[in-house]
Amino acid sequence: MNAQSSVIDLLFVIAPHSLLLDIAGPAEAFRLANLGRADRGQPPRFRLRYASAAPTVETSVGLSLGELEPLPTTFESPTWVVVVGQPSANAQQPAAAVHTIARWLSQTLRAHLAAPDTPHKLITICSGTLLAARAGLLDRRRCTTHHDLLGLLRSLAPRARVVENRVFLIDGPLASSAGVTAGIDLALHLIAGECGDSIAAGVAEEMVVYLRRSQLDPEFSPFLAHRRHTHAAVHRVQDAISAAPEQDWDMAAMAALGHVTERHLLRLFVHHAGVSPLQFLEAIRIERARQLLEHGSNVTVAAEAAGFRSGLHLRRAWNRKWGGSPRDVMLAATATSLARRVQTHSPDAT
């Protein structure tokens, strides 16, 4: 696909009690992308459609959506089917309409998704991935969903490659996201691929959202990860590391802060946080370095400010965690900055 291709149908598939933000967030992003193109004298790239097994459906907040089109039997143009999520209780005990939608997905999309160079996509937002699993469309695909539902997703799609702690994932024609706001991140990523970084940057600015979490980014910020426990000593050490990751931390310093022995601190971290103190420290330092790189620092400066002994040590830690190189972030940040400048100074942008 490219910016000169035909219009893409964005078909939002809405089950009973669908999360309203799963619909409105991505839909608004795609609408704004069309407006950004119109400002440049370009035709719309996306056509928004809304379908369900019934003409009227009540959403998660009690607001009903009416005049929904029936689920189509064929696709007349390139179509991205967007399956939105439901509250966890509804996703775990699906209504009859959910099974109807699952059968429709299986019958209508299976062949399209298996075809090479297909123009169609399946996009799942939050627990919408479970509906795709019930349709049997996730075999051998990398996918994700809300962190509370990962176990259920694995049971529904045992042949899928379920990935934890990711904002969104793209595997061929399948794109899945972890939560309601992650659906907006995924939409921005898809908009950038179809319309260019400058359009995506304009949409993010208009929506006042951060541009732009990627497939590499965790669902939880490293500053929030491993904090779902109540142990005061572990929290005290984590707070100190997060506040000043550049300090010369070692096990002795951390144990002294927690008022325990080094061996006991290690046991406490593994039991309550699921990682060792040094693993937590490295994760915080990598995140700090990533933030600095995105704001224009070079690898050497970012490494020193984040607490790494050298740029080489940052590169090694980065490769262990994500693969690739910190320079990838620098290049992406430079491209985004250039796209924004182009958008700002383009005659079509005024």
N, C-alpha and C positions, 0 to 999 in steps of 0.2 A: 504494500500500500504506500502511496505517497500523497502529497497535497493535491495532486491533479486527478486523483482517482475519483470514482463515482461516490455519491453520498452513501454513508454507512448508516444503516438502520440500527439504532440502539433500542433494543426491545427489552424493557424492564418487565420481568415476570414477577407478579405480586401474589403471594399466598396470604391467607388470612393471618392477621396480627403481624404483618411485616413491619419491621422497624422503619419508621418514617424517615429517619436521617439516612438510612441505607439507600433510600430512593432519592430524596431531595438533594443530598450532598453531591453525589456523582452527577446527577442530572443537571444541577446548577452549573457545575464545572464545564460540562459539555455545552450547555447553552451559552455560557460566556465565551467559550472557544469559538463558537459560531459568530458571536458578536465581534470578537477580535478580528476574525477573518473579514467580516463585513466592513470594519473600519479600514481595512487595507484594500477594499475593492474586490475581495475574493468571495466565492460562493460558499454556502454552508457546507460543512464537512459531515455533520451528524444530523440525523432525523430522530427525534425522541418519540418513542411509542411505549404504550403501557398495556400489558395484557394479563389476563388471569383466567382461571377456570370459571369465574362468575363475573357478571358485569359490574358488580359493586362489592367491594371488600373493605372490611374494617381494619385499620392499622393498629399498631401497638399502643398508640396514644388515644385511641377511641375515635379518631377522625376517619370517616369513610371516604374512600375513593370510588367515584362512579364513572360510568360510561367507558369502562375498560374494554378493550377489544378482545375477542376470543383468541385463544392460543392458535397461531397459524399452523397450517399443515405443510406449507412450503415457504421458502424464502425467495423473494423476487429480486433481491439485491444483497450485497454483502451485509451480513447481520451479526451484530454482537449481542448475544443473549445475556442479559444481566440478571442473575438470580440473587435477590436480596435476602437478608437474614430475618430471623424472628427471635423474640426473647427465648432464653435457654429452655424454659419450661415447655414452650410450644415446639421448639426444635427437637426436644427429646421425646415428646409425645405428639407426633404429627397428626393433624386432622385429615379427613378423607380427601380434601382438596389438595393437600400436599402430595399424597400418593398419586392423584390424578396428574399433577404437574410433573412428578417424577417420571411417570409413564410417557408423558408427552416429550419430555427432554430426551429420554432414551430412544424413542421412536423417531424423533425429528432431527436430533443433533449427532447421534452416534456416527453415522456414516460421514457427515460433514467434517467432524473433528478428526476422523481417521484419514481423510483424504490429504495427499501431499499438496502443499501450497494453498490450503483452503483460505478463502477470504473471510470465513466466519470465525467467531470466537465465542467461548463460554467464559463469562466473568462472574465470579461469585464474591459476594460481600458478606463478611462475618459468617454467621451460621448458614448462609446460603450454600456454602461448600458441602454441608451435610445433605442438602437436597440433591446436589450433583452426585454425591456418593450413593444416595438411594436410587439414583437413575443409572448407576453403574458406569459412570463416565470418567472415573479417576484412575483406572488401572494403569500402573506403571508411570503415573504422572506425579511430579512434585507439586505439593499443594499445602495450604495452611488454612487455619480458621481461628476463631477466638480461643484464647488459651484455656478457658474452662471446658472447651468442647473437643480438645485434641484426642482424648481417649475415646470418645464416642466416634469421632471421625475415623480413627484407626479400626474400630470394630466394624463400622459400616463399609469401609474401603480397605480391606486387609492387603490388597495388592498395590495400593497407592504408596507413595513415598511422602509421608506426612512430616513436615518440617516445623519444628517448634520455634517460637520467638523470632518471627519475621513479620514485618509490616505487610508485605505482599510478596507473592512469587508468580513468576511467569514461566510456564513450560509449554512451548509451542502455542497452540490455540487456546490453552487454558490459563486464565489469570485468576488467582485467588487472593483474598485479603483477610487480615486478622480481626478487624473490628470495624465499628461504624465509621470512625474518622479515617481509618486506614483505607476505606473505600474512596475517599477524596484523594489520598496520596496515589492510589492506583489510577484514578481517573487522570490526574495530572501527568503521570508517567505515560499513559496511553495517548493523551493529547499531544505531549511533546513528540512522541513517535510519529504521529500522523500530521501534525500541524507545525512542528518546530518548537524549539526551546523558547523563543521569544513570545509565542502565543501562550505557552504554558506558564511562563513567568508572569504575563499580564493577567491570566486567570487567577494565579495564586495571590497576586497583589490585590486584585479586586475582591477576592474572598477573604483577604487578610489571614492567609494560612502560610505556614512555613514552606518554602520551596527548597528542597523537596526531599522527603525521605525516599530511599531507594530499596531495591530488593535485598541489599546487604544489611540494611538497618534492622536492629532488633525491635520486636514488638514493644518491649519495655526499654526505656532509656537505661543505660548501664548504671546511672545514678539511682535508679529505682529498682533495678533487678536485684534479686537475692535479699530483698528487704521484707519479705512477707513472713516475718517471725516476730517474736516478742521479747527476745533475749536482750536485756539492757546492755550488757558488756559488749556483745557483738555489734549492736547498733552504735555504741559509743566509738568503737574502732572504725566502723564504716563511715560514720559522720566525719571523723577526723581525716580519713583518707580522701573522702570526696571533697572536703574543703581545701585540702592542700596536697594533691597527689605528687607535686614536684618535690616534696620533702624526701629526705634520705631515709625512707621507711625500711625497716627490717623486722624480723620476727620478734626480736628483743624489744624494740621500741613499741610495736603494736601490743605485745603482751603486757608491757608496763602500763600502757594506757588502759587496757582492759582489767588490770589488777589480777592477772592470772599468769600461770606459767606458759611458756611457749607451746609446750605439748598440749596443755589443756585448751589454749586458744585455738589451736588447730582442730581439736576435737569439736569444740563449740561451733566453729565456722562450718565445718563439714556437716554437722548434724542440723544446724539451724539455717544456714545460708546455702548449703549445697555446694559450696566451693571452698577452697583453702584461702587463707588471708592473702597470700601472694597472688593467687589467681584473681581475686577481687581487685587487688591493687593494679594488676596489669590491665584489667578491663577498664578501670577508671582512667588510667593513663592513656590508653588507646583512644578512648572517647574524647578526652581532653585534647589530644593531638589532632584528632579528626576535626574537631571544632575549629582549632587554630588554622589548620590547612584550608578549610572552607572559607576562612576569612583572610586568606592571602599569605599566611606564613609559609616559608619553605620548610623542607623536611628537617633540616638541622635545628632551626629555631623552634619548631613545634616539638621535636623530640626533647630538647633541653627544658622547655617550659612545662612539659608534661611529666618530667621526672626520669626520662630515659637517659642512659649514660651517653648515647650517641645516636645519630641517625640510623646507623646500622642496627642497633638494638631495637629501634622502633620498627624498622623494616622487617626484622625477623619476627617480632611479636605480631605485627600486622598480617604477615603471611600465614602465621599459625592460626590466627582467628578468622580471617576472611579470604586469604589468598590474594594474589595480586600485589600491588604496591601502593604506598601512600601517595605517590605521584598521580595515581588515578583520580584521587579526590581533588588534587590541585588542578588537573586538566579539566575536570568537570566543573569546578568552581569558575575557572577562567572562561569556559564556554558559556556558562550561564550569565556571567557578568557581561561578556561581549554581546550575548543575545539581548540583554536588557538595554544596553547602550544603543544597539541597532534599533530596537523597538522605540526607544525614547526619541531618537533623532531621525527616524524614518518619516518622510513626508506623508506617508499613508497613515501614520499614527496620530496625526493632528486633525 
